[in-house]
Amino acid sequence: FNLPRALFFRRPHERAVSHYYYLKKRNKLSDEVSITEFINRPRVQNLYSFYSYNFPVEELVYVGITERYSESIRLFNAIFGTKLIENKDRVNESRPDSNLEIKIPQSDNQDIYNKALQRFEYLLKENGINSA
């Protein structure tokens, strides 16, 4: 299949913390697993590598950035000719651990996230969308 590829990215630390609480809320993670233990799992440390290894970020037709949601929606509409409306409702309240300085080896995730930010900026410019 030669379909356009699109991915949405989030800061690695925030994504890991959010994923932890998502699994906890749905009882898919033992209560005994601490956030530090969860974040140090190889699959969590390499999540972006796992999902994007066959799709170099530089070749993605669309890249969205959670922290720049409004621009991401405008970019999606420009690229795909849609009329998505931004939903500003937050799914979850802020969590106490989201601001903790947890020592986590997220270098691969951070490298991929940085490439995604570069691609995002390029696509904004290419599609005539002003950065906020």
LINPE-V735777 format. One record per residue. N is the residue number from 1. RES is the residue in three letters. NEAR is the number of other C-alpha atoms within 12 Angstrom. Layout:
n=N res=RES near=NEAR
n=N res=RES near=NEAR
This chain:
n=1 res=PHE near=4
n=2 res=ASN near=7
n=3 res=LEU near=10
n=4 res=PRO near=14
n=5 res=ARG near=23
n=6 res=ALA near=28
n=7 res=LEU near=29
n=8 res=PHE near=32
n=9 res=PHE near=37
n=10 res=ARG near=29
n=11 res=ARG near=30
n=12 res=PRO near=35
n=13 res=HIS near=36
n=14 res=GLU near=31
n=15 res=ARG near=29
n=16 res=ALA near=36
n=17 res=VAL near=33
n=18 res=SER near=28
n=19 res=HIS near=29
n=20 res=TYR near=31
n=21 res=TYR near=30
n=22 res=TYR near=19
n=23 res=LEU near=18
n=24 res=LYS near=19
n=25 res=LYS near=14
n=26 res=ARG near=12
n=27 res=ASN near=13
n=28 res=LYS near=14
n=29 res=LEU near=18
n=30 res=SER near=16
n=31 res=ASP near=16
n=32 res=GLU near=12
n=33 res=VAL near=18
n=34 res=SER near=18
n=35 res=ILE near=33
n=36 res=THR near=23
n=37 res=GLU near=23
n=38 res=PHE near=28
n=39 res=ILE near=31
n=40 res=ASN near=23
n=41 res=ARG near=19
n=42 res=PRO near=20
n=43 res=ARG near=20
n=44 res=VAL near=31
n=45 res=GLN near=31
n=46 res=ASN near=28
n=47 res=LEU near=31
n=48 res=TYR near=35
n=49 res=SER near=26
n=50 res=PHE near=17
n=51 res=TYR near=21
n=52 res=SER near=27
n=53 res=TYR near=17
n=54 res=ASN near=13
n=55 res=PHE near=23
n=56 res=PRO near=23
n=57 res=VAL near=32
n=58 res=GLU near=26
n=59 res=GLU near=23
n=60 res=LEU near=27
n=61 res=VAL near=29
n=62 res=TYR near=38
n=63 res=VAL near=41
n=64 res=GLY near=37
n=65 res=ILE near=33
n=66 res=THR near=24
n=67 res=GLU near=20
n=68 res=ARG near=24
n=69 res=TYR near=26
n=70 res=SER near=23
n=71 res=GLU near=30
n=72 res=SER near=39
n=73 res=ILE near=30
n=74 res=ARG near=31
n=75 res=LEU near=38
n=76 res=PHE near=31
n=77 res=ASN near=21
n=78 res=ALA near=22
n=79 res=ILE near=26
n=80 res=PHE near=18
n=81 res=GLY near=12
n=82 res=THR near=12
n=83 res=LYS near=13
n=84 res=LEU near=18
n=85 res=ILE near=16
n=86 res=GLU near=17
n=87 res=ASN near=11
n=88 res=LYS near=12
n=89 res=ASP near=9
n=90 res=ARG near=10
n=91 res=VAL near=11
n=92 res=ASN near=14
n=93 res=GLU near=12
n=94 res=SER near=13
n=95 res=ARG near=17
n=96 res=PRO near=14
n=97 res=ASP near=22
n=98 res=SER near=23
n=99 res=ASN near=12
n=100 res=LEU near=14
n=101 res=GLU near=13
n=102 res=ILE near=21
n=103 res=LYS near=14
n=104 res=ILE near=26
n=105 res=PRO near=24
n=106 res=GLN near=29
n=107 res=SER near=21
n=108 res=ASP near=24
n=109 res=ASN near=33
n=110 res=GLN near=26
n=111 res=ASP near=23
n=112 res=ILE near=33
n=113 res=TYR near=36
n=114 res=ASN near=24
n=115 res=LYS near=27
n=116 res=ALA near=36
n=117 res=LEU near=29
n=118 res=GLN near=23
n=119 res=ARG near=30
n=120 res=PHE near=40
n=121 res=GLU near=27
n=122 res=TYR near=25
n=123 res=LEU near=32
n=124 res=LEU near=31
n=125 res=LYS near=16
n=126 res=GLU near=17
n=127 res=ASN near=23
n=128 res=GLY near=15
n=129 res=ILE near=22
n=130 res=ASN near=17
n=131 res=SER near=19
n=132 res=ALA near=12
